[in-house]
Amino acid sequence: MKWNSTITKIGQQAIEADGKMVILFSDNVTADLNDVSVIQKFDDTTPVSQFVFKKGDTITIDGQTYVADYVGAMVESNMKALGHITIFFDQKKPKNPMANAVYLTFADKQTFPEFNVGDEIIYEHV
């Protein structure tokens, strides 16, 4: 199954300079989190209420498809309730990873994606 979202806003501090982490929320995010988050809106044809995501599933951003090496226990419930996950790019999973985190490893020639308002994010449960 696939879920499509569109980036509707990018907070002023949402993209780290070193390109290692991004926090995603739906548009019901609090004002405090707005500046540090990428805001996404899910397509009505792919309701987030049915979201499923496991290790080995993929996220496509900026035309690059990344494979999930780790998916925290709270990822599915947080996406359904808040449209929220934290994505870590090309980092080793720590001993105690965050429950709302997805860790993605770069394949050959992959880089940190660009995030732009209007761009699509595709989550695929394979």
Contacts in CASP RR format, 6 or more apart in sequence:
PFRMAT RR
TARGET T0000
AUTHOR 0000-0000-0000
METHOD contacts of the structure
MODEL  1
MKWNSTITKIGQQAIEADGKMVILFSDNVTADLNDVSVIQKFDDTTPVSQ
FVFKKGDTITIDGQTYVADYVGAMVESNMKALGHITIFFDQKKPKNPMAN
AVYLTFADKQTFPEFNVGDEIIYEHV
1 46 0 8 1.000
1 50 0 8 1.000
1 52 0 8 1.000
1 124 0 8 1.000
1 125 0 8 1.000
2 46 0 8 1.000
2 122 0 8 1.000
2 123 0 8 1.000
2 124 0 8 1.000
2 125 0 8 1.000
3 42 0 8 1.000
3 43 0 8 1.000
3 46 0 8 1.000
3 48 0 8 1.000
3 51 0 8 1.000
3 122 0 8 1.000
3 123 0 8 1.000
3 124 0 8 1.000
4 42 0 8 1.000
4 43 0 8 1.000
4 45 0 8 1.000
4 46 0 8 1.000
4 120 0 8 1.000
4 121 0 8 1.000
4 122 0 8 1.000
4 123 0 8 1.000
5 40 0 8 1.000
5 41 0 8 1.000
5 42 0 8 1.000
5 43 0 8 1.000
5 48 0 8 1.000
5 120 0 8 1.000
5 121 0 8 1.000
5 123 0 8 1.000
6 40 0 8 1.000
6 41 0 8 1.000
6 43 0 8 1.000
6 118 0 8 1.000
6 119 0 8 1.000
6 120 0 8 1.000
6 121 0 8 1.000
7 38 0 8 1.000
7 39 0 8 1.000
7 40 0 8 1.000
7 115 0 8 1.000
7 116 0 8 1.000
7 117 0 8 1.000
7 118 0 8 1.000
7 119 0 8 1.000
7 120 0 8 1.000
7 121 0 8 1.000
8 27 0 8 1.000
8 39 0 8 1.000
8 40 0 8 1.000
8 41 0 8 1.000
8 117 0 8 1.000
8 118 0 8 1.000
9 27 0 8 1.000
9 34 0 8 1.000
9 38 0 8 1.000
9 39 0 8 1.000
9 117 0 8 1.000
10 38 0 8 1.000
10 39 0 8 1.000
10 115 0 8 1.000
10 116 0 8 1.000
10 117 0 8 1.000
11 34 0 8 1.000
11 35 0 8 1.000
11 36 0 8 1.000
11 37 0 8 1.000
11 38 0 8 1.000
11 39 0 8 1.000
12 35 0 8 1.000
13 35 0 8 1.000
13 36 0 8 1.000
14 22 0 8 1.000
14 23 0 8 1.000
14 35 0 8 1.000
14 36 0 8 1.000
14 37 0 8 1.000
14 38 0 8 1.000
14 115 0 8 1.000
15 22 0 8 1.000
15 38 0 8 1.000
15 115 0 8 1.000
16 22 0 8 1.000
19 89 0 8 1.000
19 112 0 8 1.000
20 88 0 8 1.000
20 89 0 8 1.000
20 90 0 8 1.000
20 91 0 8 1.000
20 112 0 8 1.000
21 86 0 8 1.000
21 87 0 8 1.000
21 88 0 8 1.000
21 89 0 8 1.000
21 91 0 8 1.000
22 38 0 8 1.000
22 86 0 8 1.000
22 87 0 8 1.000
22 89 0 8 1.000
22 115 0 8 1.000
23 33 0 8 1.000
23 36 0 8 1.000
23 37 0 8 1.000
23 38 0 8 1.000
23 84 0 8 1.000
23 85 0 8 1.000
23 86 0 8 1.000
23 87 0 8 1.000
24 37 0 8 1.000
24 38 0 8 1.000
24 39 0 8 1.000
24 40 0 8 1.000
24 83 0 8 1.000
24 84 0 8 1.000
24 85 0 8 1.000
24 86 0 8 1.000
24 87 0 8 1.000
24 121 0 8 1.000
25 33 0 8 1.000
25 37 0 8 1.000
25 38 0 8 1.000
25 39 0 8 1.000
25 40 0 8 1.000
25 82 0 8 1.000
25 83 0 8 1.000
25 84 0 8 1.000
26 39 0 8 1.000
26 40 0 8 1.000
26 41 0 8 1.000
26 42 0 8 1.000
26 48 0 8 1.000
26 82 0 8 1.000
26 83 0 8 1.000
26 84 0 8 1.000
27 39 0 8 1.000
27 40 0 8 1.000
27 41 0 8 1.000
28 82 0 8 1.000
29 37 0 8 1.000
29 39 0 8 1.000
29 82 0 8 1.000
29 84 0 8 1.000
38 115 0 8 1.000
40 83 0 8 1.000
40 121 0 8 1.000
42 48 0 8 1.000
42 83 0 8 1.000
48 79 0 8 1.000
48 80 0 8 1.000
48 83 0 8 1.000
49 80 0 8 1.000
51 76 0 8 1.000
51 79 0 8 1.000
51 80 0 8 1.000
51 123 0 8 1.000
52 76 0 8 1.000
52 125 0 8 1.000
53 68 0 8 1.000
53 71 0 8 1.000
53 75 0 8 1.000
53 76 0 8 1.000
53 79 0 8 1.000
53 102 0 8 1.000
53 123 0 8 1.000
53 125 0 8 1.000
54 68 0 8 1.000
54 71 0 8 1.000
54 125 0 8 1.000
55 68 0 8 1.000
55 69 0 8 1.000
55 70 0 8 1.000
55 71 0 8 1.000
56 67 0 8 1.000
56 68 0 8 1.000
56 69 0 8 1.000
56 126 0 8 1.000
57 67 0 8 1.000
57 68 0 8 1.000
57 71 0 8 1.000
57 123 0 8 1.000
57 124 0 8 1.000
57 125 0 8 1.000
57 126 0 8 1.000
58 65 0 8 1.000
58 66 0 8 1.000
58 67 0 8 1.000
58 68 0 8 1.000
58 122 0 8 1.000
58 123 0 8 1.000
58 124 0 8 1.000
58 126 0 8 1.000
59 65 0 8 1.000
59 66 0 8 1.000
59 68 0 8 1.000
59 87 0 8 1.000
59 102 0 8 1.000
59 104 0 8 1.000
59 121 0 8 1.000
59 122 0 8 1.000
59 123 0 8 1.000
59 124 0 8 1.000
60 66 0 8 1.000
60 120 0 8 1.000
60 121 0 8 1.000
60 122 0 8 1.000
60 124 0 8 1.000
61 113 0 8 1.000
61 115 0 8 1.000
61 119 0 8 1.000
61 121 0 8 1.000
62 113 0 8 1.000
62 114 0 8 1.000
62 115 0 8 1.000
62 116 0 8 1.000
62 119 0 8 1.000
63 113 0 8 1.000
64 110 0 8 1.000
64 111 0 8 1.000
64 113 0 8 1.000
66 89 0 8 1.000
66 104 0 8 1.000
66 105 0 8 1.000
66 106 0 8 1.000
66 107 0 8 1.000
66 110 0 8 1.000
67 104 0 8 1.000
67 105 0 8 1.000
67 107 0 8 1.000
68 102 0 8 1.000
68 103 0 8 1.000
68 104 0 8 1.000
69 93 0 8 1.000
69 103 0 8 1.000
69 104 0 8 1.000
69 105 0 8 1.000
70 93 0 8 1.000
70 97 0 8 1.000
70 101 0 8 1.000
70 102 0 8 1.000
70 103 0 8 1.000
71 102 0 8 1.000
72 97 0 8 1.000
72 98 0 8 1.000
72 99 0 8 1.000
72 100 0 8 1.000
72 101 0 8 1.000
72 102 0 8 1.000
73 99 0 8 1.000
74 99 0 8 1.000
74 100 0 8 1.000
75 85 0 8 1.000
75 99 0 8 1.000
75 100 0 8 1.000
75 101 0 8 1.000
75 102 0 8 1.000
78 84 0 8 1.000
78 85 0 8 1.000
78 100 0 8 1.000
79 85 0 8 1.000
84 100 0 8 1.000
85 100 0 8 1.000
85 101 0 8 1.000
85 102 0 8 1.000
86 98 0 8 1.000
86 100 0 8 1.000
86 101 0 8 1.000
86 102 0 8 1.000
87 101 0 8 1.000
87 102 0 8 1.000
87 104 0 8 1.000
88 101 0 8 1.000
88 102 0 8 1.000
88 103 0 8 1.000
88 104 0 8 1.000
89 104 0 8 1.000
89 106 0 8 1.000
89 112 0 8 1.000
90 104 0 8 1.000
90 105 0 8 1.000
90 106 0 8 1.000
90 110 0 8 1.000
90 112 0 8 1.000
91 103 0 8 1.000
92 103 0 8 1.000
93 103 0 8 1.000
97 103 0 8 1.000
END
